[in-house]
């Protein structure tokens, strides 16, 4: 056994690391109890955290824990196919491996060999329940399992499995995007098999209709070749004009986050960006860019030979060819893949009339929408506090409320903290800190707290929370971006740049940052525009050094729950609007990609538009949960990247906005 003081480290390069959270570390091995041979691919982790590690071929693992885990005697889980899952408290684990630096797992036995579990072993398992979440398609990864009316929460692993500390009478809530939430009453500790079903009859109907092929749709593969979707296979991916809404003003936006693993470079208005497909590298492991086939004309992808720019609204179809068989017709120049674009102009087809809709009338905005501030609901505990005539009277009311208010959750402490800001800022922050105490291992609650700290400009406190989230949830891309962003805001420029470089190159192991490439790229260029002398930028591509970088308006939306569903609407000074939907019904591919890779951010920019008033509307589609509700943070930057830049940060109770409301109005 080897125990040592260390830190959880986010890898920045072979020689540079950032310490995020003080930790202790256990290095040990997992062996088969009967054969005394090492077991590879055992999943090891705390049952109340989202951090998981896997043993290597020698059965070795390296588990990090903090003092809080030791004080609480947290439970560690060892699980793999073919073996009984082992649950062991951390203090017992330390004693076990101190005697012999091995953990033993017992192989599962046949029904004939099963024996009655002894009373002693049942005592060890007391409070621990195991389960598996499935759909009709198989195990469901990243489903959320929550003990109702608590902050105890877990996500399923890649096998759809989970473990939780429970007691008889607890109710488990099991949820996943687009699925009907299921509640399960705990009456014993038997293993659970939980099957979720679709939460929308409309979606089920669409799927069923999709199975009937009235006429096979052919995709143009370039150079005169056409194939059906089925014939193309999974190595090639496509989108058509019906997928290209009016919100797509730049070609780069079409690819970002739409095609898994595809990276897109920067560009100007006269040239198409470089595109890199996963796995396409030369002998020196340098990525090889894809070529373009635009209406049958072939363009290379090296510097100085960019393809001419194509307006997204003039695109009939885009197909990305990744398989070698599909690219053989282009020869060796296509080893990096092919981006096949067919334009409406070349197809000699008139642009179809927009589909009529009760919501869309030639994109002309004519609705009368109330302002959020005018319709925001005040809970009774705030109404009672507002009756106080003095600070002491307010304190007395608050102390009484803590004994009678249910639930004492995130919404309560956030609202009360905001109220007390008028009386005493320090006390207000002490109330806010209660969220960290009740939700110490709950990422959703901690993210809400970090959002609020940013809103009130307590950036060091926000930094501490984001570092805690990174420890709890090191598998989410958002955790790294949030760290880099808060490091920039707290003047830790070197640490921020080191993280940004890794994210831009998509080189942090097992983390895919494709869905965050656009906001990350803008934040890097922003840092170089304002703090270039404070960071090491020598190994950054020249694309990130545009002349006079700035954005007139940059709007960033972030939310605390991967299952949040809402619609945004933007109205320009000419009363023309476009919408962006974050719902499974309208944007399923993106939402599923967010859940898979762990990112919850969307950026919009307004640059070079006509002057006047802009309007942002929002509508939410989630049910309320006052214990730990859904919040959205939005940040509006003006003159982004210039010395006179301004910033406004607001936290929104997304769970209350079931009615469409105006979030913000601003003059551009």
N, C-alpha and C positions, 0 to 999 in steps of 0.2 A: 504494500500500500504506500501511496505517496500523497501526503496532504501538504498543501502549500498555500500561503496567502497570495492572492493575485487579483486581477480585475477581469470582468467581462470586457473583452476587447473587440472593437469593430475594426476589421482589417482594412487598412488603407493602402499599404504597399508591402513589399517584402521586408521593408526596414522601418516602416512607420505605423504606429497604432495610436488609437485614442482610447483612454480609459473612460468607461462610461459609468460603472457602478462597482463599488468595493465588494469583493467576493472571496470565498474560499473555494478550493478546488479538490475534487476527489478523482484520482486516477486508479482504475481497477480493471478487472476482467470478468466476463460472464462465461461460465462453463456449463456443460451438460452434467447433471448430477450423477447419472449412471455411467457414462463413458469417460467423464473427465476430459472432454475435448472442448475447445473454445467454440462459441456460438456467434456467428456473424449476423449482422442486420437485426440485432435486438434494439427496439426503440426504448430509450431510457429518458425519463423526465419526471418532473413534479406534477402531480395530478391537478394542481390548482394554477398552473402556469402553461403558457403556450409554447415554451421552449422545449424542443425535442432534440436528442442526439442519437446517433446510431452506432453500434459497435462495428469495428472493422473485422477483417478476416481473422485476426488473432483474438477476437472477442474483447478488444480493449475499448474502453470508453473514458471520457473526461467530462465529469459533471461539475458544474459550478453552482454554488449556493451562497446565500448571504446569511448574516447573523439572524435575520428575522425568520428564515426557514428553520434555523436551528432552535431558536427560542420557541417557535410554534410547533416544533417537532413535526414538520410537514412530511407528507407521504410521497415516496418515490415509487414509480411504476416501471417494471421491466416486462415487455411484451413482445412476442414474435409468433409467427405461425408455427404450429406443431408443439408448442410448449404452454404450460399453465402460466398465466400471468402472475407475477409476483408483486405484491404491494408491501412496502416496508417503510417504517418511519425513519427519518434521517438519523436520529441518534442510534437506533438499532443498527442501521446500515453502517455507521461509523465503527461501532463495536465489532460487527461481523467481519469487516475487511481489515480491521486491526489485527485480528487473530490469523486470518489467512486472506491474502489479497485476491479473493475470488468471490463471485456471486454465483450460486448454483440455481439453475432452472430445471424443473422436472418435466419430462416429456409427457404429453397427453397420452392417456391409455384408452384401450378399447372399452366398450360397454361391459364386456365380460370381466374386465379387470378392475372396474371401478369399485371403490370401497366407500363405506360411509365416512364422511368427513368427521374427524374427531372434534370434540368440544373445544380443545385447545386451538385448533386451526381456525375454527369459527370465531373465536375471540380475536384472533389476529386480523380477520377480515371484517370485523365489526365496523360498520360505518362506510365501507367501501363497496360501491356497486359498479359493475362493468356493463357496457352496452355497445350496441352497434346500430348505426343509423343507415337506412337504405332507402332507395326508391325502386321502382320496377326495373330500373336499368343497372342496379348494383349499389355498392357502398357509396356513401355521400361524404366527401371530404369537406371540412370547414363548416359543417352544420354546427349551430350553437345550442348548447344544453345549459339551461339555467335553472337553479332551484328557485322556485317562485317566491317573490317578496324578499329576496336576498341578492347580494352582489356576487354570490358564488356562481361561477360560470366556466364552461370548458368548451373547446371546439374539438370536433372529431379529427382524427388523423387520416392519413392516406388510405387506411383500410376501413374508414368509417367508424372507428372504435373510440371509446372514451371511458374515463373513470371519474367518479366523484365521491366525495365524502357525504353521506346522507344519513338520515335517521327516519325511522318509521313515521309515516304521516306527511313527509315532504312531498311536494308536487314538482315534478320535472317539466319544464317547458322546452320543447324541441322545435327548432325553427330553421328555415333556410329560405333563400330568396324564391318567391313564387310558389312556395309550398304552404299547405295548410298547417298552421301551428298545432302541435299535439301536446296534450297535458297527460302526465302519467303519475298516478298516486303510488308512492312507495309503501309496500306492505311487507316486503322481505328483501333479502339481498341476492335473489336469483338474477342471473344475467338477463339483460334486456335486449330484445330485437325490435327495433322501432322502424316502421315503414311509413315514410311521408308520401302524401299524394299531392297532386297539383292543386294550387289554391285558386285556380281560375277556370271556370267552364269555358270562357271565351278562348283561352289559350289552348285548352284541350281540343276545342272544335277546329282551331287553326291547324293543329298538328295532324288531326285526322284528315282534314281536307288536303293537306300537303302530301299525303300518301298516294293520292289519285293523280296520275300523270295524264292529263288530257292531251298534251302535245309536248314532246321532249324539247327542252330549251337548250340551244347550242351556245357554247362560249367560244368566242373567237380567240384562237391561240396565237395569232400573228402569222404572217407569210402565207395566208390563205387557208390555214388549218382550223377546223372547227371540231369540237367534241362536246359531249354532254357533261353535266356536272359529275355524274357517276363515273364516266370514262376518264375524266381528268385525274381522279384519285385525290388522296389527302396531301400529296406533295405539292399541289398547285391550288391556289386560292383566288377567288374572284369577287368583284362587286359590280353592280350595274347602276344605271342612272337613277333607279328607284331608291338606291341607298345613299344618293348624294343630295342631301337637302340644301336649302339656300344658305344655311349657316356656314357651309364650307367655302371660304373665300380663297384659300391657298391649298395647292395640291398636297403640300406636306401634311396638312391637317387630316387629309383623307386616309393617309397611311398610318399616322401615329396612333397606336393603340388598337387599330383595326385588324392588323395582321400580326399574329403572335411571333415574337422573335425578330421582326423586321426593324432595322434601325434606319433613320432618315437624317441626312445631313442638312446643313443650312443652304440657303439659296437667295437669289435676288429675283426681282420681278421679270427678268428676261431669260432665266435659265431654270431648268428642272434640278431638283436636289439629287445628290448622290444617295443611292439606296444599297444597303448591305443586308443580305439574307444570312440566317444562321448557318454556320458550318462551312461557309464558302471562304477558304483561306488558301494562300499560296504556301510554298515550301518553307518560308520563314515565318509562317503563322500570321501573316498580315492579311486582314480582310480584303476580299476582292469585290468591288462594287458590281452591281447588276448593270446590264445594258438596257436601253429603251427601244421598244418597237412601237412607234407612233404612226398609226395608219399605214403600216407596212414599211416605213422608213426606219433604218437602224441607226442608232446613235450610241457611241461609246460612252464611258462614264469616268474618264480620267479628267484631270484638270485641263481646262481650255477646250474641251470637246463636249460640253454639256448639251443636252437636248434643249430645243427651244421651249419656252414656258407654255403650258397648256392650262387654260382656265378650267377649274373643276366643273363649272356649270356647262361646259361644252363637251363633257366626257360622257360617252355612251356606256363604256365598260372599261374596267381595269382587271387584268389577270396577271398574277405573279406566278411565274413558272420556276419551280425549284428543282424538280427531278431531272436527272441527267438525260433520261429518255426524252423528256419534253423539250430539252434544249439542244438535242443533237442536231436538229435542222439548222441551228444558227452557227454551229461550229464552235471552235475553242474560245472565241471571244465571249461566249455566253456561260463560261464556267461559273461566274458569279451569280447567274440567274438572269431572268428576263422580266421586265415590266412591260406588259403589252397593253397599250392604250388605243382604244377606238373612239374617235370623236364624233359628235353629232354632225359636224360639218362634212366630214369625209363620208359618213353613211348616207348623206343626202336625204336626210329625213327631217321633216319639220318637228320642232320641239312640241311635244304633246301639251294640250291644254291642262292646266293644273286641275286636279281632282276637286270637285265641289265638296265643301264640308261646312257644317254648321259653325265650325270654329275658325275656318280660314276663308276670308272673303277678299281675294286678291291681295292678301297681306296688308290690308289697310286696317289700322287699329282704330276701333270705335267704341271699345268697352269703357265702362265707368267702374273703376276698381278702387276700393277703399284703401287708405294708407294703413300699413301694419300698426302704427302707433295708435290709430283710432279704433282698432278692433281688438287689440291685445287684451286678453282676459287676465284680470287680477284674481289670484286665489284668495280665499277667505282669510288666510293667515296674514296676508299683506294688507288687506282691508282693515283688519283689526290693529295691526301695527301703525297704520296711518292715522288712527284715532289718538295715538299718544301725543300728549302735549309737551313732553320733555324726554330727554335721553334716558333718564332713570325709569320713567314710566314705560318706555319702549322695551328696556331691558327686562322689566318685570313681566310684560306681556310675552316676550320671547321665551323666557324661562318656563312660563306656564304652557306655552304652545308646544314645547318639546315633550311635554308629558301627555298631550292629548292629540297631537297631529299625527295622522297616518297617511302615507308613509313618511318617515324622516329620511328622505332620499336626496338625490342630486338636485332636483328642482327646488325643494324646500330650502336647502342651504344656499343655493345660488341666488334665489329670490331674496331671502332674508339678508344675505351679505350685501346685495345691491341696495336694499333699503337702508341699512345701517351706514352706508358710505356717507350719507348726509350728516350723520352725527359724529362718527369716529372711524376714520379710515383704517386704523390699526385693528380695531375690534371687528370691522367689516371683513378684513383679511383673515382674522382668526376664525370667524364663522365659515368663511370659504374653505379654509384648510380642513374642515371636518370631512369634506368630500374625499380627501386623500386618505383619511383614517378609515372611513366606512367602505371605500372602494379601492383599497391599497393594491389589489391584484386584478382589478377590473379595468380593462383597457378603455372601454367606452366611457366610464366615469372619469378616469384620469385624463382622457383626451378633452372632455368637456371642461375640466378644471384648467388644463393648459390653455384652451381657447380663451377662457375668462381672464386668466393672467395676462395673456397677450392684449386683450381688449382694454384692460386697465393699466397696461404698460408696466407690469411687474415681470420683466423679461427674465431675470435670474431665476425667479420662482418657476416660470414656464419652462426654462431650460432644465431645471431639476426634474420636473414631471416628464418631459420628453425623454430624458435619459432613463427614467424609470420604465417608461413604455418600451424603450428599445431593449431593455433587459428582459421584460416580460414577453415581448413579441418581436424577436429578432428575425423572424421569417417574412415579415411584411416589408415591401418596398417603401411604404409610407413612413415607417419608423426611421429610415436612413435619411430620406428627404427632409423630414421634420427636424431631425438633428442638425443637418447641414444648414437649414434655414434659421433655426434658433441660434446656432453658433455665429452666423453672420450678424444677426440682430444684437448679439451680446459681445460683438467685436472679437470673437475667436476666429479670425479670418483664415488662418492656416489650417485649422481643423476642418472648417467648413469646406475650403477648396479641396482638401485631400478627399473628403467624402464625395464632393461633386464630381471629381475626376473619375472615381470608381463607378459612380452611377452613370456618367456619360458613356463610359466604355462598357457598361453592363458587365462588369467583371467581378462583382461580389458573388461568391459561390452560391448557387441555388436561388439567387434572387434575380427576378426579371424586372427591369426598370423601364421597359418599352412604353408602358402607359403613362409614365411621368416625364418622358423625354422633353416635351415642349416646355413645361414650367421649369424644369431643371436647367435647360439651355438658356432660357431668359434670365434666370437667377444668376447663372455663371457670367453671362454678358453684363448684367447689372453690377456684379461685384467687380469685374474688370474695369467697368466705366468709372466707378467711384473709389475703388480701393486697390487698384492695380499695384501700387507700390508696397502693399502689405501682404501679397500672396506670391507663391511660386507658380508662374504661369508658363514656364518654358516648354513644357511638354504638351500644352494644349494645341489642338489644330487651329490653323489661322482663321477658320470659319467663325471662331468665337471672338474675333477682334474686329467687328464691323466698325466702319468709320462713323463717329457720332451716334453711337447707339442710344436710342431713347424710344419710349412708347408713350403716346399721349395719355392713354388710360389703360391700365392693366387691372383686371378684376379676377380675383382668385376665390373660389368657393371650396370649402373643406367641410366634411361632415364626420360625425363620430361613430357612425354605425354602417357597416357594409351593406345592410339590408334597407337602408334609407331609400325611399322612392318619392320623387318630386319632379315637378316641371318648372323650368325657368323660361321667361319670356322677356325679350329685349325689344324696346320700341325706340326708333331713331327720331330725330327732329322732324322728319317728313311724315311721321306717323305710320311708317312701314315697320313691320315687326318680323322677327323670326324666333323660333323656340328651340330649346334643347331639353330633351326628356331624359330623366334618369329613372326610368321605369322598366320593369322586365318586359312589359308588353311592347314598348316602342324601342328599347335599346338593350335587348337581352344580351347580345354578345359582349357589349362593354361591361355590363354589370357582372356577368359571370367571370370575365377576365379580371375585374377589380377584386372579386372575392378570391380567385385563384392566386393572384399575385400580391394582394394586399395593398391597394392604393385607393385613396378616397379624396381626390382633388381634381378640380376642373378649372382651367384658366380661359379667360376671354380677353381679347385686346381690341381697343378702338384706336385707330391711328389713321390720320389723313382724311377723316370724315368731315362732313359739313357741321358747322357750329349750331348749337341749340340744346334743347332739353332732351335728355335720354331718360327712359323709364325702365326699371327692372321689376318684373312681377314674379311671384312664386306661388306654388300650390303644392301641398304635401298630401301623400296618400297612405301614410302609416297611422296605426292606432296609437292612442296615448298610453304612456307608461310613466307615471309620475315618479316612481322610484328611481329610474335610470333612463330618462327619455332621450329622444333624438334631438340633437342640436346641430346647427349649421353656423359656421363662421365664414363671413365674407370680408375680404379686404379690397378696398379700392385705392389704387395708386394713381396719382396724376403726375405727369412729367417724369415717368419712371426712367431712372438712369441719369437724371440731371441733378445739378446741385440744389435746385429749388423743388425737388420732389416732395410731394405730400402723401400722407397715408391715413386712411380711416379704417379701423377694425371694428366690426360689429358681430355680436353673438345673437343668433335668432333661435327662438323656440320653434323648431321645425314641426314638432309634434302638435302644435296648436293651429297650424296654418292649413286646415282642411278646406277653408274657403280661400279662393284666389285673392291675394293682396299685393299691394305695391310695396316692394321692399325698399326701394330707393329711387330718388330722382336727383339728377345732377346735371349741371351745365357743362357742356363740352365746347 
